[in-house]
C-alpha cells in the first residue's frame, strides 16, 4: 500500500531540522501524549479490574453467595431449613451461623467486633481463612477463637492470650442489668488482605457462641454457596420457596449493591476522562500535520510536477501522521503492561522514596495494590487510540493532495 518513496518522504518530514524543528517537536509531543494516554488508560483499567476481583474474592470468600435471615429472632429448628436448602439444585454448601456485634477488650484497649459462630468443619471449608492463617493454628479452633490480625494488633494480643467479648445484650441480675462478658483464648490470627475483615471479624465455635449469646440451639443466619455466584439472583426464588415466608433471602449482589455499583461508575468515568488524553493527542496530530502541509507547499508542488500523483501525496502525509499514532500506541501499550506487571514493586519503591503510605489499607480496603490485565480491554484501548490517530491524519493528508502546484509555483 505504501511504497518506498512514500515511506522515505514521510520519514524525512518527521525528522527535525532547523527551519521546521518546531513542527517536528509538536509531532513528537503528540506521540508522547498518545503513549501516556494509552499507558495510563491500560494501567487504570487494570487496577480497577484488580480492585473488583480482589474485593469480590474476599467478600465471597468470607460471606455466603446467599444469606438466609430470620425476620423475628433466631431459628431454633434450622436443621429442617438446612436440609430443604441443600435440596435446591445448584446449592454447593450450607453453613448455619450465629452472628452478633460485640465489644472486644484486652490490655485496657477496646474495639468493636463482629462475632461469627460456626463449627470447625465449616470454618475449614472456607478456604480463605485456613489459607491465610498468619499465627496459631486453625486446628485449635475448638479450644479458642480465630480473629483478624489487625484487630489483635489493636488490642495488643497474640496467640495464647485471652480476649474479653462483651455482648450488648444485658442479663438481669439482683443488682440490675449487666452486660454479658466472657474471656476466650486466641487460637489463631488470619490476614485475608481486606482491612474491614482483618480489623473486625472474630470466629467462635458455634456451641460457645450459642452459650455466649444465650440463643440455645438456634442460629440467626444460614449462608449458602451456589455453583454460579455471578448469576446468584436466579437462586433467590427457589431458596425463598424452600425456606418459607418467615425467612428472608438476601444475595451478595443486593448486600453489596451500592459498593460495587459505585466501583463500576468510577471505572466508567475514569475510562472517559483518560480517553480525553488520547483525544487531545489526536488534535495535536491534526495541528502538527496541517502546519507541516503549509510548510511543505513548495515541496508538494515540486513532487507533483515531477510526476507524483495526488494519491502519493496523500499517502505521504497520512503515513507521517499515522506513524506518530502507531508508534505512540505501541509504546503506550508496552508501558502500561510493564507497569501493571510490576505495580506492587513500583508502589513500594515510591513509598520508600517519599516515606509516605501511598495505598492505605484503611482507606482502600485492600493491603496490596492489585492489577489484573483484561486482554479485551487492552485491544479496545489500542483500537481506540489507533482509530483516533489514523482519523486525525486523514484531513491533513487530503488537504495536502488538494494543493495546486501551478498556483504554488506561480506565487513562489
N, C-alpha and C positions, 0 to 999 in steps of 0.2 A: 504493500500500500504506500509506504514511504520509501522513495528512492534514496540513493547515496547523496544526491545533490541536495534534496530537502533536509536530510539529517545534518549534512555539513554546514549548510547556511544557518539552520536553526541553532546549532551548537555555537556557531560563530557569533550570532546575535546575542546569545545569553552570556557570553564572556564579557567581563568588564573592561572597558577601555576608557581613556581619559575623557573623550568627548561624550560618551553615553554611559559613563560609570554610574550616574545616579539612577538610570533606568534599571540597570542590572542589579543594583542594590535593592531596589523595590521588589524586583522579581525574587531575589534571594530571601527577602523578608517575607514574601508571600509563601515561599517554600517552608520557611521556619514556622509560619503561622499554621499552615496545614499540618505540619509534623506535630506541633504541640497540641493542636486541636484533636487530631486522631488519637495521639497517645493518651491525652488526658481523658478523652471520652472512653477509651478502652479500659483505662485504669478505674475510673469512677464506676462504670457499669459493672466491672468485675468485682469491685469492693461491695457494691450494693447487692450483687448476687451472693457474695460470700456472707454478708450480713443476714440475708434472708435464710440461706441454707443452714448457717450455724445456729441462728436463733430457732429455726424450725426444728432442727435435730435435737436441740436441748429441750425445747418446750414439749415435743412429742416423746422425748426420752424419759422425762420425769413425770409427765402428765398423760392421762389416757386420751385416746383419739375421741372418745365419747365418755362423758361422766354422767352417772345417774344419781340424782339427789332426791332426798325425801322432802316433801313440802312442809311436813309437820313433824319435827323431831327425828330421832334416829330410826333405823329399820331393824327391829328385833328378829324378824323372820326373813332375813336376807338370803338364807340358803336356797329357798324356793325361787327367789328372784334371780339368783346367780345361775341356777340350772336352766331357767327359761331364757336368759340372755345367751348362755352358751349354745342353745339350740338354734339361735338365729344364724342363718347362712352368712359366712364372711367374718364371723367373730373369731378372733385368734386367742385372746386371753381375757379373763375377767378377774379383777382384783378388788375385793372388798377392803375398804379403808375406814379409819376413824380419824377425821381431821379436826383440828382446833387451834385457835390462836392462844399463845401463852407468852409469859414474860420469862426469859431465861436470865439467871443470875449466877455469878461466880466472882470471887475475889473483889467484892464490892462494886462490880460492874453489872449493868443490866441492859438487855436488848430484847426487842420484840422478836418472836419466832413463830414459825408455823409447824406444828406437830403433825406428823402423818403416821398413824399406827397401822402397821401391816405385818404379815407373817414373814419369817426369814426367807422362805422359798420364794414368795412374791417379790421381796426386795432383790434377791439374787437374780430373778428373772428380768428385772430392769437393768440391763447390761450397762447403762450409763453410770450407775452408781458403783458396782463392783469394779468396773474397768478404770475408775478414776479415784480409787482409794489412795490417799497420799500418806496416811499414817494409820496404824492399827490394822485390824482385820475384820472383814465382813463376817467371818465365821464366829466372832464373839458377839454378834448382834443379839442373840438370845439373852445375854447377860448384861447388856448395856444399850446405849443409843449410838446412832451414827449421825453426825451433823456436818454442816459445811465448815471448811477450814477457815473461811473469813469470819464466820460467826464465832468460832473457837478463838481466833486471834483477838477479836474484840473483847472477849471475856477473859483473855489471858489464861486459857486452859489448854490441855493436851490430852492425849490418850492416857487413860487410867485415872484422870481427875474426875471430880464429881460436879455436875451442873444441876442447879435447882430450877425446876419448872413451876411456874405459878399460874394457875388457871384463873381466868376472870370470873368464873362461876364460883360463888361462895357456898360455904357449908354453914348451916345454922347450928350453933352450939349454945351451951348455957351462958356463955359470956358474950354471945352475939354472933354475927355473921363474920366468918373468917375465910380467906381465900384458900384454895386447895394448893398445897405445896408438897413437892416430892423431889428428892435428890436422885439422880441417875448417874451411873458411871459412863464415861465416854469410852466407847469401844472402838470407834474408828472415825476418821475425818475424810471427807471427799472434796474434790475440786473438779467440777464439771465445766469450768471455764465461763460460766454465766454468773455475774455478780449477784443478781437477785436471788438465785437459788443457793449459792455458796454462802450467802450472808444471812439466810433466814430459815433454811429447812433443817428440821430435826426428825429423824426416823426413829420411832419407838416400836418395840414389839407389840403386836396387836393386843394381846392379853393384858399387858401392862398399861397400854393406852386406855383400854376399856376400864381398867381399875382406877386409873388416874382421873378420867373424866366421869367415872361412875355411870357408865352407859349400859352396864350389864353385859349381855352377849350381843349387843346391837352395834351396827356401824352406821355412818351417816353419808357415805359415798361409795359408789361402785364404779371403778374405772375400767373401761372396755377398750381393748386394742382390736382393730379391724385389719383386714388384708389390703385395704386400699384407702389410706388416710387422705389422699388428695380428693377423693370422691366420698368423703365421710357423710355428707348430707343425705345421701341415699339410704344410709343405715338408720337415720333418726326415726322414720315412721315404723319400720319393723321392730326396733327396740322399744319405742313407745307402746306399741301393741303388746309386746311381750312383758313389759314391766307394769302396765296398768295406768290408770288415770291419776293415782295418788303419788306417782313418782315423776320427776322432771328430768328430761333427757337433753343434755347440752353438748354440742360438738366443740372441738377445739377451734374451729373457724369462728364460731359465734363468741366463744370466750375471749379470743384474741383478735376479733374483727377490727377494732379501731387501731390496734398497733400495726398489724400487717397492712391494712389499707393505707395508713399514713406512710408506711415504708414504700408502698407501691407508688403513691402520689409523689413522694420525694424523688423516687427513682425516675419517673417520667419527666418531672420538672428539670432535674439535673441533665437529662438527655437533651431536652430542648435548649436549655441555656448553653450547654457546651457545644451544641451544634452551631450556635451563632459564631463561635470562634472560626469554624471551618468556613462558614458563610462569609465572614469578614475577609478571610484569606482569599476566597474566591473573587470578591470585589477588588482586592488588591491585584490579583492576576489580570483582571479586566483593565484596570487603570494602567498597570505597567505595560501591558501589551498594546494598548491604544497609544501610549506615549512612544513605544518602540516603533509602531507603524508610522506615526507622524515624523519620527526622527529618520526613518529609513525610506522616506518617499522617493528620494533620488535613487537609492539603490534598487527599489522596486521597479522604477521606470527603466533603469538600465537592464535589469533582468528581463523585463517584458520586451524591450527592443531586441534583446539577444535571443528571443525565441521562447522564453518561459511563458507558460500558459497561466490563465487565472487559477486553474486547479493547483498548479505547482506552487504559486504564491500562497494560496490558501493553506496548503499542506505545510509550507514552511512555518508560517506563524501559528498554525494550530499545533504543530509539533513542538514549537517553542513553549507555548503556554501549557500544553498537556504534560510536557516533561517536568515542569515545576510541580504540577499537581501529583503526578505519578510518583516522582522521587519523594515528595513530602509525605504522601500517603504510606509508601513502603517504609520510610524511615520512622514515621509515627507509629506504625503497627509494630515494628521491631522494638521501639522504645517502650510502648505500652506493655507488650508481652514480657519483656525482660524485667520491667519494673514490677509487674504482677508476680512473677516467679520469685522475686527477692524482696517483696514488700515488707515482710516482717524484719528482715535484716536491715533494710533501709530505715525502718521506723526506729529500731534500737540504736542505729548509728546516729540518727538525728537527735534522739533523746540524750545520748552520751555527749554530743556536741553542745546542745543547748542547756542541758541539765534540768530540763522540764519533762513533764509527762504529757506526751502528745496524744495518747489514746487511753484516757482514764476509764477503768472498768466501771467505776461508779456512775459515769455518765453514759457510756456506750454499751453497757450490759456485758460485753464480752471482754475477756482478758487478753486477747490477741487480735491483731488486725487481719481479717480474712479476705481472701481474693480468689474468686472462682471464675475462670475464663469460660464464657459460653461461645463456642465456635461460630454459632449462627449470628450472635451479636457482633462478633468481630467482622464477619462477612458483611453484615448490614452496615457497619461503620465504614468499612473500606469502600463498599459500593456507593455509599452516600458521598464520601469525600471525592471519589473518582468522578461521580456524576456532576458534582458542583464544579470541580476544577476543569473537567472537559467541557462542560457547558459554558464556563466562563471564557473559554478560548475560542468559541465559535464566532461571536460578534467581531472581535478584533481581526481575526483571520479573514472573515467575509469583507470587512472594511478595507483590508489591505488589498484584496483581489479587485475591489471596485476602483482603485486608483487608476486614473487615466494617464498613461505615460506621456502622451503628447502634451497635455496641459502642464505636467510637472517639468518636462524638458523645455517647454516654451518659456515658462516663467522662472526657470532656474530653481 
